[in-house]
Amino acid sequence: MSYSLSIIGCGYVGCVTGVCFADMGNEVTLVDVDSDKVDFINEGRSPIYEPGLEALMQKNRERVRATTNLRAAIHDTDITFVAVGTPSNADGSIDLTYVFRVCEEIGEVLREKEDFHIVIIKSTVFPGTTDDRVRHILEYTSGKKAGVDFGLGSNPEFLREGNAVHDFLSPDRIVIGADDPRTADALKALYASIDSRVLVASSRTAEMIKYTSNAILATKISFANEIGNLCKTIGIDSGDVFLGVGMDSRVSPAFFRTGIGFGGSCFPKDVRALVAGARAHGEDLSILDAVLKTNETQPLRLLALLKKHIPDLDGKTIGVLGLAFKPDTDDIRESRALPVITGLLSSGAGVIAYDPAAMDNFRRVFPQITYASSAGAVLEADAVLILTEWKEFEDLDYHGRIVIDGRRLEAPRRQAAIYEGVCW
């Protein structure tokens, strides 16, 4: 069964969701206020850097269109997915302005529609948001009743940037949050062609699953880094430790890779939002507070190791390999390169940096540093810091270099004249 879908928001989640649904045979209208993104999509070009997405977009051009006209898109489709941003407030809670603004417009269109239209919140929101505030906005602006006159639910995403197309089409699980059977059945039918486990729960539970999933993965990373820091101090390779730990059938080896911590648009923001939301409900998530603290201090260890070998950085040129928060993306949100380069500049060092995809984005934040035309050019610096584990960095010649490695690459470990790993 195919549907006509509108996806509000053309960021990572919205674009990948829309194009993959089109590849499954659905008609998709992507909506964004950014006319440049809309033009890109209508020309068959991806507005974001995501491996495989543009090829899939071109394959399904007849089923994918984009527009800035939100109202027309909702009016002409069966199901609307809200995939707009939920940025952080100063206290760590999420800013729901965009979600609520979109829902007000959706409600106004629902007032005019006779058909049963389904609204699904794809954006990551604190548990209870869909069933409480979103429901109230939609019912107030439409004059209709959720679950009776229109459908309402939550369908969290579990997409890894750089692997998002694969993750959508071959997921570990699909979580459907719906409080009325008509909405649940429609979403189950929409995903029917995907071979995956499906969990149908309340919208509150679905929202909590998303937050908890990201929180446990972030916790594993910070836990691994704390153990790795101890291993570094007492002369043990943390990689060997977690190889042995991961062999326990009760403990997955995933996310036990030690280094300079996690970044990106999900883990830091979602953990902070969960902590802040819990605090608003009178609960103190002390473990997750510690997870965030460890992650914030971890990049500073890399700078301390650098100063161990070059005590005075003033006037030195430091090379940086990797600016994106992870390989295969141009996303620099919460990248560990941000605090590292801030620290280098504060110490008087000059910086020459290279990243295969993220330099344009990083240049907007740090226009004052030098951006190399190749990875090899970075190696001419007084020392080299590795901040993102792009595969091409394994092919460089590190002989004679000082390398401080935050991502556990093998080539510099074997070749560098002086090599230091943050946690090993």
RAGIZI-V483969 format. One record per residue. N is the residue number from 1. RES is the residue in one letter. PSI is psi as a letter, one per 40 degrees, with the letter a starting at -180 (* if undefined). D_CENTER is the distance of its C-alpha to the mean C-alpha in Angstrom with 2 decimals. Layout:
N,RES,PSI,D_CENTER + N,RES,PSI,D_CENTER
This chain:
1,M,h,30.41 + 2,S,i,28.48 + 3,Y,i,27.26 + 4,S,h,26.78 + 5,L,i,23.28 + 6,S,h,21.88 + 7,I,h,18.17 + 8,I,h,17.71 + 9,G,h,14.95 + 10,C,f,14.23 + 11,G,a,10.66 + 12,Y,d,8.13 + 13,V,d,8.85 + 14,G,d,12.43 + 15,C,d,13.45 + 16,V,d,12.46 + 17,T,d,13.95 + 18,G,d,16.99 + 19,V,d,17.84 + 20,C,d,17.58 + 21,F,d,19.72 + 22,A,d,22.11 + 23,D,d,22.39 + 24,M,e,23.48 + 25,G,e,26.30 + 26,N,i,25.25 + 27,E,h,25.94 + 28,V,h,22.87 + 29,T,h,22.89 + 30,L,h,19.77 + 31,V,h,20.26 + 32,D,i,19.11 + 33,V,e,21.07 + 34,D,h,20.32 + 35,S,d,23.26 + 36,D,d,22.11 + 37,K,d,19.10 + 38,V,d,21.64 + 39,D,d,24.09 + 40,F,d,21.73 + 41,I,d,20.99 + 42,N,e,24.71 + 43,E,e,25.59 + 44,G,e,23.49 + 45,R,i,21.03 + 46,S,h,17.26 + 47,P,e,16.05 + 48,I,i,12.78 + 49,Y,h,12.61 + 50,E,h,11.74 + 51,P,h,14.48 + 52,G,e,16.89 + 53,L,d,15.78 + 54,E,d,18.66 + 55,A,d,21.19 + 56,L,d,20.34 + 57,M,d,20.57 + 58,Q,d,23.96 + 59,K,d,25.15 + 60,N,f,24.67 + 61,R,d,25.78 + 62,E,e,28.51 + 63,R,e,26.22 + 64,V,h,23.50 + 65,R,i,24.39 + 66,A,i,22.81 + 67,T,i,24.44 + 68,T,e,24.35 + 69,N,g,26.77 + 70,L,d,24.88 + 71,R,d,28.15 + 72,A,d,29.51 + 73,A,d,26.38 + 74,I,d,26.57 + 75,H,d,30.32 + 76,D,e,30.29 + 77,T,i,27.74 + 78,D,d,27.81 + 79,I,h,24.32 + 80,T,h,21.80 + 81,F,h,18.07 + 82,V,h,16.59 + 83,A,f,13.03 + 84,V,i,13.30 + 85,G,i,11.35 + 86,T,g,12.01 + 87,P,i,12.11 + 88,S,i,13.61 + 89,N,i,17.38 + 90,A,d,19.38 + 91,D,e,19.99 + 92,G,e,16.40 + 93,S,i,16.87 + 94,I,i,14.92 + 95,D,h,16.64 + 96,L,e,17.50 + 97,T,d,19.67 + 98,Y,d,18.01 + 99,V,d,17.91 + 100,F,d,21.53 + 101,R,d,22.73 + 102,V,d,21.61 + 103,C,d,23.17 + 104,E,d,26.38 + 105,E,d,26.70 + 106,I,d,26.01 + 107,G,d,28.70 + 108,E,d,31.14 + 109,V,d,30.82 + 110,L,d,31.20 + 111,R,d,34.43 + 112,E,e,35.81 + 113,K,i,34.60 + 114,E,d,36.93 + 115,D,i,34.70 + 116,F,h,32.45 + 117,H,i,28.99 + 118,I,h,25.85 + 119,V,h,22.94 + 120,I,h,19.66 + 121,I,h,16.88 + 122,K,d,13.54 + 123,S,i,11.72 + 124,T,h,10.78 + 125,V,i,14.11 + 126,F,i,16.38 + 127,P,h,18.81 + 128,G,e,21.78 + 129,T,d,20.35 + 130,T,d,21.00 + 131,D,d,24.37 + 132,D,c,25.59 + 133,R,d,24.64 + 134,V,d,23.29 + 135,R,d,26.33 + 136,H,d,28.65 + 137,I,d,27.49 + 138,L,d,27.79 + 139,E,d,31.13 + 140,Y,d,32.51 + 141,T,d,31.76 + 142,S,d,32.73 + 143,G,e,35.69 + 144,K,i,34.65 + 145,K,h,33.73 + 146,A,h,30.42 + 147,G,e,31.16 + 148,V,d,34.48 + 149,D,d,34.13 + 150,F,i,30.41 + 151,G,i,27.63 + 152,L,h,24.66 + 153,G,a,21.83 + 154,S,h,18.23 + 155,N,g,16.16 + 156,P,i,12.73 + 157,E,i,10.17 + 158,F,f,9.12 + 159,L,h,7.46 + 160,R,h,6.35 + 161,E,h,5.87 + 162,G,e,9.55 + 163,N,e,10.79 + 164,A,d,9.71 + 165,V,d,13.38 + 166,H,d,14.80 + 167,D,d,12.64 + 168,F,d,13.77 + 169,L,e,17.33 + 170,S,g,17.77 + 171,P,i,15.85 + 172,D,d,16.96 + 173,R,i,17.68 + 174,I,h,17.67 + 175,V,h,17.87 + 176,I,h,20.08 + 177,G,h,20.92 + 178,A,h,24.21 + 179,D,e,27.34 + 180,D,i,29.71 + 181,P,d,30.69 + 182,R,d,30.69 + 183,T,d,26.98 + 184,A,d,26.21 + 185,D,d,28.53 + 186,A,d,27.07 + 187,L,d,23.52 + 188,K,d,25.04 + 189,A,d,27.00 + 190,L,d,24.06 + 191,Y,e,22.29 + 192,A,d,25.69 + 193,S,e,25.43 + 194,I,h,22.47 + 195,D,g,23.83 + 196,S,i,21.78 + 197,R,h,22.51 + 198,V,h,22.28 + 199,L,h,22.33 + 200,V,h,23.80 + 201,A,a,23.74 + 202,S,i,24.07 + 203,S,d,21.33 + 204,R,d,21.28 + 205,T,d,20.86 + 206,A,d,18.04 + 207,E,d,16.11 + 208,M,d,17.06 + 209,I,d,16.02 + 210,K,d,12.35 + 211,Y,d,12.60 + 212,T,d,14.84 + 213,S,d,12.85 + 214,N,d,9.98 + 215,A,d,12.92 + 216,I,d,14.95 + 217,L,d,12.59 + 218,A,d,12.12 + 219,T,d,15.89 + 220,K,d,16.68 + 221,I,d,15.17 + 222,S,d,17.11 + 223,F,d,20.09 + 224,A,d,20.18 + 225,N,d,20.15 + 226,E,d,22.94 + 227,I,d,24.97 + 228,G,d,24.28 + 229,N,d,25.61 + 230,L,d,28.71 + 231,C,d,29.11 + 232,K,d,29.08 + 233,T,d,31.78 + 234,I,e,34.06 + 235,G,f,33.72 + 236,I,i,31.76 + 237,D,h,29.11 + 238,S,d,26.07 + 239,G,d,25.10 + 240,D,d,28.42 + 241,V,d,27.92 + 242,F,e,24.66 + 243,L,d,26.14 + 244,G,d,28.90 + 245,V,d,26.82 + 246,G,e,24.62 + 247,M,e,27.87 + 248,D,h,28.50 + 249,S,e,27.94 + 250,R,e,26.76 + 251,V,h,23.90 + 252,S,i,21.19 + 253,P,e,20.76 + 254,A,i,17.00 + 255,F,f,14.94 + 256,F,f,18.30 + 257,R,h,17.85 + 258,T,i,19.10 + 259,G,a,18.24 + 260,I,e,16.99 + 261,G,i,14.13 + 262,F,i,10.39 + 263,G,a,8.15 + 264,G,a,4.89 + 265,S,e,3.92 + 266,C,c,4.28 + 267,F,d,7.09 + 268,P,d,9.30 + 269,K,d,9.29 + 270,D,d,9.78 + 271,V,d,12.34 + 272,R,d,14.09 + 273,A,d,14.33 + 274,L,d,15.76 + 275,V,d,18.17 + 276,A,d,19.23 + 277,G,d,19.71 + 278,A,d,21.70 + 279,R,d,23.77 + 280,A,d,24.64 + 281,H,e,26.01 + 282,G,e,27.98 + 283,E,h,25.97 + 284,D,h,25.01 + 285,L,g,22.12 + 286,S,d,23.52 + 287,I,d,21.70 + 288,L,d,18.26 + 289,D,d,19.86 + 290,A,d,20.85 + 291,V,d,17.45 + 292,L,d,16.19 + 293,K,d,19.48 + 294,T,d,19.34 + 295,N,d,15.94 + 296,E,d,17.30 + 297,T,e,20.53 + 298,Q,d,19.48 + 299,P,d,19.13 + 300,L,d,22.58 + 301,R,d,24.09 + 302,L,d,23.44 + 303,L,d,25.41 + 304,A,d,28.11 + 305,L,d,28.56 + 306,L,d,28.91 + 307,K,e,31.56 + 308,K,d,33.34 + 309,H,d,34.26 + 310,I,g,34.40 + 311,P,d,35.45 + 312,D,h,35.88 + 313,L,e,33.02 + 314,D,h,34.87 + 315,G,e,35.62 + 316,K,i,33.76 + 317,T,h,31.25 + 318,I,h,28.12 + 319,G,i,26.07 + 320,V,h,22.29 + 321,L,h,20.70 + 322,G,h,16.98 + 323,L,d,15.04 + 324,A,i,11.48 + 325,F,e,9.25 + 326,K,i,9.75 + 327,P,i,12.17 + 328,D,f,12.16 + 329,T,i,9.91 + 330,D,e,11.24 + 331,D,h,8.33 + 332,I,e,10.05 + 333,R,h,8.41 + 334,E,f,9.74 + 335,S,i,10.88 + 336,R,e,13.85 + 337,A,d,15.92 + 338,L,d,16.22 + 339,P,d,18.40 + 340,V,d,20.13 + 341,I,d,21.33 + 342,T,d,22.30 + 343,G,d,24.38 + 344,L,d,25.95 + 345,L,d,27.05 + 346,S,d,28.40 + 347,S,e,30.49 + 348,G,e,32.01 + 349,A,i,30.45 + 350,G,i,29.75 + 351,V,h,26.51 + 352,I,h,26.18 + 353,A,i,22.71 + 354,Y,h,21.41 + 355,D,h,18.18 + 356,P,d,18.46 + 357,A,d,15.86 + 358,A,e,14.65 + 359,M,d,18.10 + 360,D,d,18.53 + 361,N,d,15.51 + 362,F,d,16.65 + 363,R,d,20.20 + 364,R,d,19.59 + 365,V,d,18.92 + 366,F,g,21.46 + 367,P,e,24.14 + 368,Q,e,26.70 + 369,I,i,25.65 + 370,T,h,26.78 + 371,Y,h,24.59 + 372,A,i,26.16 + 373,S,e,26.86 + 374,S,i,26.32 + 375,A,d,25.02 + 376,G,d,28.67 + 377,A,d,29.57 + 378,V,d,27.41 + 379,L,e,29.62 + 380,E,e,32.57 + 381,A,i,31.28 + 382,D,d,32.93 + 383,A,i,30.03 + 384,V,h,26.68 + 385,L,h,23.40 + 386,I,h,20.76 + 387,L,e,17.24 + 388,T,h,15.17 + 389,E,f,16.59 + 390,W,h,17.15 + 391,K,d,19.91 + 392,E,e,22.32 + 393,F,e,22.64 + 394,E,e,24.53 + 395,D,e,27.18 + 396,L,i,28.23 + 397,D,h,31.51 + 398,Y,e,31.08 + 399,H,h,34.79 + 400,G,e,36.26 + 401,R,i,33.01 + 402,I,h,31.63 + 403,V,h,28.08 + 404,I,h,25.82 + 405,D,h,23.01 + 406,G,e,19.76 + 407,R,e,18.38 + 408,R,f,21.53 + 409,L,i,22.71 + 410,E,d,26.10 + 411,A,d,27.92 + 412,P,d,28.10 + 413,R,d,28.97 + 414,R,d,31.97 + 415,Q,d,33.02 + 416,A,i,32.44 + 417,A,d,35.53 + 418,I,h,33.64 + 419,Y,h,30.41 + 420,E,h,28.47 + 421,G,i,25.36 + 422,V,d,23.64 + 423,C,e,24.11 + 424,W,*,26.77
